[in-house]
């Protein structure tokens, strides 16, 4: 798949079949995250893969109102960063998330970015605190986001290049 075609076809997918994602595909997604660029090559990320159905069901309550797509996802990848490694850990982790999102698409899987940083779970705790408690995450790591990944029957239609807002491009001056 050509890169522009991949960018156009990548969509946020929120409906999955509930089937497990093959381990080889999960590994490819994780490799895409590990190969991401980072400021001063600090690579502040840590990835936690959740495949257990009961854990995915619990994780679906990590945000106010819930993120129901996790209930039938084949897996989720939680992306944590180490703020002690770099002051741009959020940007570095976001790049890793984006690369994993694109890799999932290239493998024919659906995926969706679930923002975790600066979000709340039901019950008054932050999404980060919720995930830390659920999975025993070390205190020094901070949550960036969760990537839901799964097999989908109805992948949303690709974007069209004509939809791009060219008025947001400026040359030399605004």
MIZAKE-507392 format. One record per residue (C-alpha): residue number from 1; residue in one letter; x, y, z. Coordinates in Angstrom, 2 decimals. Example, Ala and Ser with C-alpha at 12.3 -4.5 7.8 and 13.67 -1.06 7.14 Angstrom:
(1,a,(12.30,-4.50,7.80)),
(2,s,(13.67,-1.06,7.14)),
***
This chain:
(1,x,(0.00,0.00,0.00)),
(2,x,(1.36,3.39,-0.98)),
(3,x,(1.85,5.76,1.98)),
(4,x,(-0.71,8.36,0.82)),
(5,x,(-3.25,5.58,0.31)),
(6,x,(-2.53,4.37,3.85)),
(7,x,(-3.07,7.87,5.25)),
(8,x,(-6.36,8.19,3.41)),
(9,x,(-7.65,4.77,4.46)),
(10,x,(-6.68,5.08,8.14)),
(11,x,(-9.83,5.72,10.12)),
(12,x,(-10.78,5.51,13.78)),
(13,x,(-12.55,2.18,14.10)),
(14,x,(-14.84,1.64,17.08)),
(15,x,(-16.56,-1.62,16.18)),
(16,x,(-14.76,-4.96,16.32)),
(17,x,(-15.78,-8.60,15.93)),
(18,x,(-14.32,-9.69,19.28)),
(19,x,(-11.87,-12.06,17.60)),
(20,x,(-8.29,-12.11,18.92)),
(21,x,(-5.64,-10.28,16.92)),
(22,x,(-2.93,-12.67,15.71)),
(23,x,(0.26,-12.31,17.76)),
(24,x,(2.36,-11.66,14.63)),
(25,x,(0.25,-8.60,13.86)),
(26,x,(0.48,-7.33,17.44)),
(27,x,(4.26,-7.67,17.25)),
(28,x,(4.37,-5.66,14.01)),
(29,x,(2.28,-2.92,15.62)),
(30,x,(4.61,-2.81,18.62)),
(31,x,(7.68,-2.73,16.37)),
(32,x,(6.21,0.29,14.58)),
(33,x,(5.95,1.99,17.97)),
(34,x,(9.48,1.02,18.98)),
(35,x,(10.90,2.35,15.70)),
(36,x,(9.30,5.78,16.15)),
(37,x,(11.46,8.88,16.21)),
(38,x,(11.85,10.68,19.52)),
(39,x,(13.50,13.86,20.75)),
(40,x,(17.23,13.27,21.30)),
(41,x,(16.47,9.57,20.69)),
(42,x,(15.37,9.20,24.33)),
(43,x,(12.53,6.76,23.52)),
(44,x,(10.61,7.48,26.74)),
(45,x,(7.76,5.06,25.96)),
(46,x,(6.67,1.80,27.55)),
(47,x,(3.92,-0.31,25.95)),
(48,x,(1.49,-2.53,27.85)),
(49,x,(-0.46,-5.01,25.71)),
(50,x,(-3.82,-6.15,27.06)),
(51,x,(-5.40,-9.19,25.38)),
(52,x,(-7.38,-10.81,28.20)),
(53,x,(-11.12,-10.30,27.57)),
(54,x,(-11.91,-9.61,31.25)),
(55,x,(-9.15,-7.00,31.40)),
(56,x,(-10.41,-5.39,28.18)),
(57,x,(-13.89,-5.25,29.68)),
(58,x,(-12.51,-3.55,32.82)),
(59,x,(-10.38,-1.22,30.70)),
(60,x,(-13.52,-0.12,28.83)),
(61,x,(-14.38,1.88,31.98)),
(62,x,(-11.12,3.87,31.94)),
(63,x,(-12.89,7.00,30.68)),
(64,x,(-16.00,8.85,31.84)),
(65,x,(-18.94,7.31,30.06)),
(66,x,(-16.78,4.38,29.00)),
(67,x,(-15.00,3.47,25.81)),
(68,x,(-17.21,0.59,24.73)),
(69,x,(-15.07,-0.35,21.71)),
(70,x,(-12.61,-2.00,24.11)),
(71,x,(-15.21,-4.62,25.05)),
(72,x,(-14.87,-6.31,21.65)),
(73,x,(-11.33,-5.24,20.74)),
(74,x,(-8.85,-8.00,20.07)),
(75,x,(-6.30,-6.15,22.19)),
(76,x,(-5.31,-2.76,23.50)),
(77,x,(-1.91,-1.12,23.71)),
(78,x,(-1.45,1.32,26.58)),
(79,x,(1.30,3.83,25.93)),
(80,x,(3.09,5.24,28.95)),
(81,x,(5.97,7.69,29.01)),
(82,x,(8.73,8.44,31.47)),
(83,x,(8.74,12.21,32.13)),
(84,x,(12.20,11.91,33.74)),
(85,x,(13.72,10.88,30.41)),
(86,x,(12.60,13.96,28.48)),
(87,x,(10.35,16.99,28.72)),
(88,x,(8.79,16.07,25.37)),
(89,x,(7.61,12.62,26.40)),
(90,x,(4.02,13.41,25.40)),
(91,x,(5.03,14.29,21.85)),
(92,x,(7.30,11.25,21.61)),
(93,x,(4.56,8.92,22.85)),
(94,x,(2.07,10.54,20.46)),
(95,x,(4.38,9.76,17.54)),
(96,x,(4.63,6.14,18.69)),
(97,x,(0.82,5.99,18.97)),
(98,x,(0.44,7.39,15.46)),
(99,x,(2.91,4.90,14.00)),
(100,x,(1.11,1.99,15.68)),
(101,x,(-2.24,3.32,14.46)),
(102,x,(-0.91,3.41,10.88)),
(103,x,(0.67,-0.04,11.18)),
(104,x,(-2.63,-1.52,12.35)),
(105,x,(-4.29,-0.05,9.26)),
(106,x,(-1.59,-1.41,6.97)),
(107,x,(-2.20,-4.89,8.44)),
(108,x,(-5.92,-4.70,7.69)),
(109,x,(-6.91,-4.12,11.31)),
(110,x,(-9.11,-1.45,12.83)),
(111,x,(-7.78,0.77,15.59)),
(112,x,(-8.76,3.84,17.59)),
(113,x,(-6.75,6.31,19.66)),
(114,x,(-8.27,6.66,23.12)),
(115,x,(-6.81,9.70,24.85)),
(116,x,(-5.71,8.92,28.39)),
(117,x,(-3.62,11.87,29.55)),
(118,x,(-5.72,14.60,31.13)),
(119,x,(-8.87,12.46,31.07)),
(120,x,(-11.09,11.14,33.85)),
(121,x,(-12.54,7.71,34.56)),
(122,x,(-15.89,7.13,36.21)),
(123,x,(-15.69,7.40,39.98)),
(124,x,(-13.50,10.48,40.24)),
(125,x,(-10.05,9.08,39.47)),
(126,x,(-8.02,9.99,36.41)),
(127,x,(-7.74,7.60,33.50)),
(128,x,(-4.07,7.26,34.39)),
(129,x,(-4.85,6.35,38.01)),
(130,x,(-7.46,3.86,36.82)),
(131,x,(-4.97,2.13,34.48)),
(132,x,(-2.19,2.26,37.08)),
(133,x,(-4.41,0.52,39.62)),
(134,x,(-5.74,-2.02,37.14)),
(135,x,(-2.37,-3.10,35.75)),
(136,x,(0.20,-2.28,38.45)),
(137,x,(1.93,0.44,36.42)),
(138,x,(5.03,1.95,38.10)),
(139,x,(4.53,5.41,39.60)),
(140,x,(7.26,7.02,37.47)),
(141,x,(5.35,6.37,34.24)),
(142,x,(2.59,8.63,32.93)),
(143,x,(-0.21,7.55,30.60)),
(144,x,(-0.42,9.11,27.16)),
(145,x,(-3.12,7.05,25.46)),
(146,x,(-4.64,3.66,24.72)),
(147,x,(-4.80,2.16,21.23)),
(148,x,(-7.70,-0.22,20.72)),
(149,x,(-6.98,-2.78,18.01)),
(150,x,(-9.27,-5.33,16.46)),
(151,x,(-10.68,-7.17,13.54)),
(152,x,(-13.52,-5.28,11.94)),
(153,x,(-16.18,-6.26,9.45)),
(154,x,(-17.19,-2.73,8.48)),
(155,x,(-14.15,-0.54,8.00)),
(156,x,(-15.19,3.10,7.47)),
(157,x,(-14.79,4.46,3.96)),
(158,x,(-11.44,6.06,3.15)),
(159,x,(-11.00,9.81,3.21)),
(160,x,(-10.61,11.66,-0.08)),
(161,x,(-7.62,13.89,-0.73)),
(162,x,(-10.09,16.59,-1.80)),
(163,x,(-11.31,16.74,1.83)),
(164,x,(-7.93,18.11,2.95)),
(165,x,(-8.24,21.72,4.05)),
(166,x,(-5.67,23.35,1.81)),
(167,x,(-6.52,26.76,3.31)),
(168,x,(-4.55,25.69,6.38)),
(169,x,(-1.32,25.77,4.34)),
(170,x,(0.65,29.03,4.32)),
(171,x,(3.85,29.83,2.47)),
(172,x,(6.16,32.49,3.85)),
(173,x,(3.53,34.41,5.82)),
(174,x,(-0.06,34.16,7.00)),
***
